[in-house]
Amino acid sequence: MALLSFLFQSKPKTATAAKERLQIIIARERNGRTGPDFLPALHKELIEVISKYTKVNADDIKISLDRQGNLEVLDVNVVLPDA
């Protein structure tokens, strides 16, 4: 039976990954917005994920974090190649 469970392992759920990222964002909010900058790691992850589906140049993914009062706005701009 262990062989079957090994062969048919379930893939990690997207919802679980999203939940973990949300927990990081909430913890950062509670921490007073001080801590390591997550944008370079996010940029790298986006390149990896988008590259699974289409060819994309790393320079075509722009990420910015703007502060507007007590809010932070994450802006992600991805230029996809023509078909």
ChimeraX attribute file (.defattr): number of C-alpha atoms within 10 A of each C-alpha:
attribute: neighborCount
match mode: 1-to-1
recipient: residues
	/A:1	5
	/A:2	7
	/A:3	7
	/A:4	8
	/A:5	9
	/A:6	9
	/A:7	8
	/A:8	9
	/A:9	8
	/A:10	8
	/A:11	6
	/A:12	8
	/A:13	8
	/A:14	9
	/A:15	9
	/A:16	10
	/A:17	11
	/A:18	11
	/A:19	11
	/A:20	12
	/A:21	12
	/A:22	12
	/A:23	12
	/A:24	13
	/A:25	14
	/A:26	12
	/A:27	12
	/A:28	14
	/A:29	14
	/A:30	10
	/A:31	10
	/A:32	8
	/A:33	13
	/A:34	9
	/A:35	8
	/A:36	7
	/A:37	9
	/A:38	10
	/A:39	13
	/A:40	10
	/A:41	9
	/A:42	12
	/A:43	16
	/A:44	12
	/A:45	12
	/A:46	16
	/A:47	18
	/A:48	13
	/A:49	10
	/A:50	15
	/A:51	13
	/A:52	9
	/A:53	8
	/A:54	11
	/A:55	11
	/A:56	17
	/A:57	14
	/A:58	15
	/A:59	9
	/A:60	13
	/A:61	17
	/A:62	12
	/A:63	15
	/A:64	12
	/A:65	11
	/A:66	10
	/A:67	10
	/A:68	8
	/A:69	6
	/A:70	6
	/A:71	9
	/A:72	12
	/A:73	10
	/A:74	12
	/A:75	10
	/A:76	12
	/A:77	11
	/A:78	16
	/A:79	12
	/A:80	13
	/A:81	10
	/A:82	4
	/A:83	4
